[in-house]
């Protein structure tokens, strides 16, 4: 269960704080964040599956809940979703707060 614990502390908690403190500006970007999460899953699932099958990385049974979906542990799906959301959220907050920093040509 330690993977889930660290995911909660290092990703879900900061994500929750950012959403609570910037809800109004982030609500404008629901579709953008959804597309980012979809893209993260689209590319992340095959990558994780391959890495697990080739034993590039492993998930010790004592560190995970034990629910596997299509050869990938549940925590890894949660990681893909919430880390993508966290990165997207931070990027959009910076875009909103520092509009001149991120400009389209």
PASEDO-424294 format. One line per 3 residues: number of its first residue (from 1); their letters; for each residue x, y, z of C-alpha. Coordinates in steps of 0.05 Angstrom, whole numbers, padded with zeros to 5 digits, m for minus. Example, Ala and Ser with C-alpha at 12.3 -4.5 7.8 and 13.67 -1.06 7.14 Angstrom:
1) as) 00246,m00090,00156; 00273,m00021,00143 $
end
This chain:
1) xxx) 00000,00000,00000; 00060,00047,00003; 00053,00066,m00071 $
4) xxx) m00018,00090,m00058; 00004,00127,00005; 00060,00164,m00031 $
7) xxx) 00015,00179,m00090; m00035,00210,m00044; 00016,00252,m00005 $
10) xxx) 00059,00275,m00064; 00008,00282,m00119; m00065,00281,m00097 $
13) xxx) m00057,00327,m00037; m00020,00382,m00076; m00069,00374,m00133 $
16) xxx) m00128,00383,m00085; m00097,00445,m00055; m00085,00476,m00123 $
19) xxx) m00156,00461,m00146; m00185,00489,m00081; m00145,00553,m00087 $
22) xxx) m00152,00563,m00162; m00220,00532,m00177; m00249,00591,m00215 $
25) xxx) m00192,00598,m00265; m00182,00522,m00273; m00256,00509,m00289 $
28) xxx) m00245,00545,m00355; m00196,00490,m00374; m00235,00427,m00357 $
31) xxx) m00233,00404,m00430; m00159,00418,m00436; m00143,00379,m00373 $
34) xxx) m00188,00322,m00395; m00151,00318,m00462; m00084,00318,m00426 $
37) xxx) m00107,00261,m00381; m00134,00222,m00441; m00067,00232,m00478 $
40) xxx) m00028,00212,m00416; m00068,00147,m00412; m00063,00135,m00487 $
43) xxx) 00012,00137,m00485; 00025,00116,m00414; m00014,00050,m00413 $
46) xxx) 00025,00018,m00471; 00090,00045,m00442; 00076,00016,m00373 $
49) xxx) 00052,m00050,m00400; 00115,m00058,m00441; 00160,m00037,m00383 $
52) xxx) 00126,m00087,m00336; 00128,m00144,m00387; 00202,m00133,m00402 $
55) xxx) 00216,m00125,m00327; 00244,m00055,m00334; 00205,m00041,m00271 $
58) xxx) 00166,m00083,m00222; 00114,m00072,m00169; 00127,m00111,m00105 $
61) xxx) 00062,m00142,m00080; 00072,m00112,m00011; 00073,m00041,m00039 $
64) xxx) 00009,m00043,m00079; m00065,m00057,m00067; m00062,m00118,m00112 $
67) xxx) m00114,m00099,m00164; m00085,m00109,m00234; m00121,m00086,m00297 $
70) xxx) m00094,m00110,m00364; m00027,m00127,m00333; m00017,m00060,m00298 $
73) xxx) m00030,m00046,m00224; m00087,00001,m00205; m00038,00050,m00174 $
76) xxx) m00003,00060,m00240; m00067,00081,m00273; m00079,00129,m00216 $
79) xxx) m00008,00155,m00224; m00019,00168,m00298; m00084,00205,m00286 $
82) xxx) m00064,00247,m00226; 00007,00265,m00246; m00019,00287,m00314 $
85) xxx) m00072,00329,m00279; m00020,00358,m00232; 00027,00378,m00287 $
88) xxx) m00030,00407,m00329; m00057,00445,m00269; 00010,00475,m00252 $
91) xxx) 00021,00495,m00325; m00048,00528,m00329; m00039,00565,m00263 $
94) xxx) 00028,00592,m00287; m00004,00611,m00354; m00058,00648,m00317 $
97) xxx) m00011,00682,m00267; 00046,00696,m00315; 00012,00709,m00383 $
100) xxx) 00075,00739,m00414; 00117,00679,m00395; 00079,00630,m00440 $
103) xxx) 00064,00663,m00507; 00042,00632,m00572; 00080,00656,m00633 $
end
